[in-house]
Amino acid sequence: MNLPWTWLCSALGWPFFHGLASAVNPKVDLIMTTRREKGAPHCDHVFSIGEGRLIIP
């Protein structure tokens, strides 16, 4: 569909994965360590128990 990674990740990807994990445990943090929108060949989603935040450095 030729959607840009910047839009796709921030509008669909991160909220979806964070929401899905938060349904299991509301205190799950999602940390993005690598992102396609920054030129990486893949995205890494790291989930950990924390404060329920979405962390995108």
C-alpha positions, 0 to 999 in steps of 0.5 A, spaced: 500 500 500 506 504 500 504 507 506 510 510 510 513 507 516 513 513 520 505 513 519 504 506 519 508 505 526 506 511 530 498 510 528 497 503 527 503 499 530 505 501 537 498 503 539 496 496 537 501 492 540 501 496 547 494 495 547 494 488 546 499 487 552 496 492 556 489 488 556 493 482 559 497 486 564 496 494 564 503 495 567 506 493 561 511 498 558 513 497 550 520 500 549 522 500 541 529 499 541 530 498 533 525 501 528 524 501 520 522 508 520 529 510 522 532 505 517 533 499 521 531 492 517 526 490 522 522 493 528 524 490 535 518 491 540 521 489 548 515 488 553 517 489 560 513 490 567 513 497 569 508 503 569 504 502 563 508 506 558 510 507 551 517 508 550 520 510 543 527 513 544 
